Amino acid sequence: FLGQGSVFYTYLNDGQPVIAAVNMEGEEIWAVEGALLGAVSRQGTRLAAVQGNRLTVYDSLGYILWETPLPFEIKSVMFNPQNFNRILVYGNTEGAKENLYYFDMAEDLLWKRRIGDESIFTFTGNGQHIVTSSWRHYKDDFSRMILLDQDGVELISWEVAMRVERLLISGQPLYVIVSGDDGYIDLINLESMLGVTGINGNDAPALPIYNPVSTIRRIAESGIRLFFADEAANLVPVTRSVIHTENPIQTAIDELIRGPAWGSALFRTIPTEAVDVEVIFTPENGRLYLDLSPELAQLSGATQSIAALQSLLLTVSSFPEVAEIYLTVSGKPIEVFGDGISLEQPLSPQRWERPLFIPIRSGERYHLLIREAEELIAGDLSLEMFIDTVLRFSRDLHLVPTDLRVIDLHITPEQVQINLGRSFRNLFPEDGGEKERLRAALVLDALFMTVFENHRPQRVEILLENETWLPPAGYPSLNRFFRQPYYINPE
């Protein structure tokens, strides 16, 4: 930074980091022990130092301007190129909490939001936008790119067919440079993309906010159930159609490793670096052996380890023929998985005795989550309480009126009638578009599937104060017959 006549750098002294400033003759001007140099502002007037979860900002003479702790270990920081009073701070949280913070020099937190773990980011040249990139959570060798405005609001997102390793600012206001692990370098013109409304940054239409439960059979294909993580680290069941194979369990594991579909707002649970899982199944006794690569068995991070293990177990447990599960490495059973998860083998399949289908939101999309009733309800495990619990979670998403409750149920072995208040009609506005119809389908799927799986009637019907009601044209029906197989959150 010639304007300041200084060079800033970090070196190690007996294993401890030291931030130093030297003049153009190489003479040390000042030094600070115990921290790493995280970033320098464009004109060299501000420095950001990182020590674990603590951020400290210095001026060019080494005086502390302000400092603050963050709720995560800081991975990277960056000053706004046009406003050195503002700084982005990022860290991995392995969960639902925000991991990207934007401060100004007055130590005010302007905003915070969550982006994908192991993300990289940069400002645009004019300092008005932020570009983030992450490939860790998506299938194949694609990276997800997101453009944020200066208020942290997502403007557009799109994908590039490479694992993006570097994001670099350019001299042009709305150009960024992308380099991948395949050796290619791309120059992205964001100016042309800002006029596009599609979620993928091109002329393709945005994906629907929800994929309703389906019972349509596809010739020569079967549906396998996979489990991927949402923003809150819930494991969400997804049905993926695959060609019939002689080893469907191996196919399911391979698809789990591939990761979620683009645009699903879900995240992979198994890092792409740990891709080797061999399936050995003996149908005579129902024993399933999953022989893991050492990298997968030795994952770091408690949250990541739990998600990987649970997604593996839930995926293979969806096959009813599996009775016992063994996790091995090189054919030998392991006692610990990942970051300290003790195993007592054989492991039992993880299946729900009283499943509740809970609507959730991840990003701009909705999904159905399966939860065990006893995890959500203390005491009364009646069908009426199950339905009321589903409605309660729907109210949390502002999908149903706040005053909606179950009036009563009419139950026979063949049919269940759910009697609700008339405010349920607010879920079906006359002038509603696709989003309103899909939100209605989400709530109806949650109600119908909860009843079907806990009572197994032939038919379920929803009444409004003991009267039948026909929703406006285009909305799903308020009665449904039970059909097998069904596909939840189908891709």
Secondary structure, DSSP 8 states (H G I E B T S, - for coil): -TTTTEEEEEEEETTEEEEEEEETTS-EEEEEES-EEEEE-TTSSEEEEEETTEEEEEETTS-EEEEEE-SS-EEEEEEETTEEEEEEEEE--SSSS--EEEEETTS-EEEEE---TT-EEEE-TTSSEEEEEE-TTSSTT-EEEEEEETTS-EEEEEEESS-EEEEEE-SSTTEEEEEETTS-EEEEEHHHHTT--STTSSSS----S----B----TTEEEEEEEEE-TTS-EEEEEEEEE--S-HHHHHHHHHHH---TTSS-B-SS-TT---EEEEEETTTTEEEEEE-HHHHT--SHHHHHHHHHHHHHHHHTSTT--EEEEEETTEE-SEETTTEE--SSB-----SSEEEEEEEETTEEEEEEEEHHHH-SS---HHHHHHHHHHHHHHTT-S-TT--EEEEEE-SSEEEEEE-GGGGGGS-TT--HHHHHHHHHHHHHHHHHHHHHH--SEEEEEETTB-----TTS--SEEE--SS-BSSB-
